[in-house]
Amino acid sequence: MTAHCFRLHPGEELMPALKQAAAIILARSKCESAFIITAVGSLERATIRLANASRTDGDDTGGNDIRAYNQRFEVVSLVGTFSADGSGCHVHISLADAKGNTIGGHLIDGTVFTTCEIVMGTADNVKFTRTMDDTTGYNELEVSQLPKQQSHVGKAIPAALMLLTAGFVAGRLKAR
């Protein structure tokens, strides 16, 4: 796992910034999966889908309840997954208002108030994809374990040992 840290500034839109950062991180790291490890900051506006979401609007569960809030919040939790293949992402957020009341759900968008400091992670040998699940009506996460690739450190150690051995053998031959 590798950590990638960045900061969003006042006025930046949270969801597009997260998607852009994930795309850059995934391209540079050549990984197939990214995820939010932690985040702290504040928003001045947020739009979230609440927990009673269903695959159709207006069914007997109340449908997809999306709410927009135009007030300042502290980000108390931000979690999510991102796929390198462009199949999507899934991000949840918890926010606290000035009285300490919390709300949370599926992040649609938000606007940074003062800052949003984010640590994103990438995992070697794991691939995230999102495919339609007919039961839920949403693109859901599928995780694949990829073949293990030898890290640069793993390649460097045998090379260094080979050089040391060659140097030792050359030194012994020269001593004769």
FENMOVEN-V696955 format. One record per residue. PHI is phi in whole degrees, 0 to 359 (* if undefined). OMEGA is omega in whole degrees, -180 to 180 (none if undefined). Layout:
phi:PHI omega:OMEGA
phi:PHI omega:OMEGA
//
This chain:
phi:* omega:177
phi:232 omega:178
phi:263 omega:179
phi:232 omega:-174
phi:247 omega:177
phi:203 omega:-179
phi:233 omega:172
phi:260 omega:-173
phi:253 omega:180
phi:308 omega:178
phi:90 omega:179
phi:288 omega:177
phi:276 omega:-170
phi:296 omega:-173
phi:295 omega:177
phi:299 omega:179
phi:293 omega:178
phi:296 omega:180
phi:297 omega:180
phi:294 omega:179
phi:298 omega:180
phi:298 omega:180
phi:298 omega:179
phi:294 omega:-179
phi:299 omega:-179
phi:295 omega:179
phi:294 omega:-178
phi:291 omega:-176
phi:275 omega:-177
phi:59 omega:176
phi:264 omega:-179
phi:253 omega:-178
phi:210 omega:174
phi:222 omega:-178
phi:206 omega:178
phi:274 omega:179
phi:274 omega:180
phi:200 omega:177
phi:201 omega:172
phi:223 omega:179
phi:159 omega:-179
phi:215 omega:178
phi:237 omega:175
phi:252 omega:178
phi:202 omega:179
phi:213 omega:172
phi:234 omega:-178
phi:226 omega:172
phi:262 omega:-176
phi:282 omega:-171
phi:291 omega:-178
phi:269 omega:-179
phi:296 omega:175
phi:223 omega:-176
phi:284 omega:176
phi:228 omega:175
phi:286 omega:171
phi:78 omega:176
phi:281 omega:-174
phi:288 omega:176
phi:270 omega:-180
phi:103 omega:176
phi:76 omega:-179
phi:273 omega:-177
phi:270 omega:179
phi:256 omega:-177
phi:236 omega:176
phi:254 omega:180
phi:240 omega:178
phi:248 omega:178
phi:203 omega:-179
phi:275 omega:180
phi:224 omega:166
phi:267 omega:174
phi:280 omega:180
phi:258 omega:175
phi:198 omega:175
phi:213 omega:-178
phi:224 omega:177
phi:174 omega:179
phi:233 omega:-179
phi:225 omega:-179
phi:256 omega:180
phi:287 omega:-175
phi:279 omega:179
phi:83 omega:-178
phi:284 omega:172
phi:131 omega:179
phi:214 omega:179
phi:214 omega:-174
phi:231 omega:174
phi:243 omega:-178
phi:221 omega:169
phi:240 omega:-176
phi:231 omega:176
phi:243 omega:179
phi:272 omega:-176
phi:297 omega:179
phi:263 omega:-180
phi:89 omega:176
phi:288 omega:-178
phi:247 omega:171
phi:226 omega:179
phi:195 omega:178
phi:164 omega:-179
phi:285 omega:-178
phi:288 omega:171
phi:267 omega:175
phi:189 omega:178
phi:190 omega:179
phi:244 omega:-179
phi:294 omega:178
phi:270 omega:-180
phi:254 omega:-178
phi:195 omega:167
phi:214 omega:-177
phi:261 omega:-170
phi:236 omega:171
phi:243 omega:179
phi:250 omega:179
phi:243 omega:171
phi:236 omega:-180
phi:241 omega:174
phi:291 omega:172
phi:68 omega:176
phi:231 omega:179
phi:239 omega:174
phi:258 omega:169
phi:226 omega:178
phi:236 omega:179
phi:230 omega:-179
phi:296 omega:175
phi:252 omega:-177
phi:297 omega:179
phi:290 omega:-178
phi:267 omega:-176
phi:82 omega:-179
phi:236 omega:169
phi:285 omega:-176
phi:250 omega:-176
phi:290 omega:169
phi:237 omega:-178
phi:248 omega:177
phi:240 omega:174
phi:272 omega:-180
phi:269 omega:176
phi:301 omega:-180
phi:293 omega:176
phi:256 omega:180
phi:289 omega:-179
phi:287 omega:178
phi:299 omega:178
phi:295 omega:179
phi:299 omega:178
phi:279 omega:-176
phi:288 omega:-177
phi:297 omega:177
phi:300 omega:179
phi:296 omega:179
phi:295 omega:178
phi:297 omega:178
phi:297 omega:179
phi:296 omega:178
phi:298 omega:179
phi:297 omega:179
phi:299 omega:178
phi:296 omega:179
phi:295 omega:180
phi:296 omega:179
phi:297 omega:179
phi:295 omega:180
phi:293 omega:179
phi:292 omega:-180
phi:292 omega:-179
phi:292 omega:-178
phi:282 omega:none
//
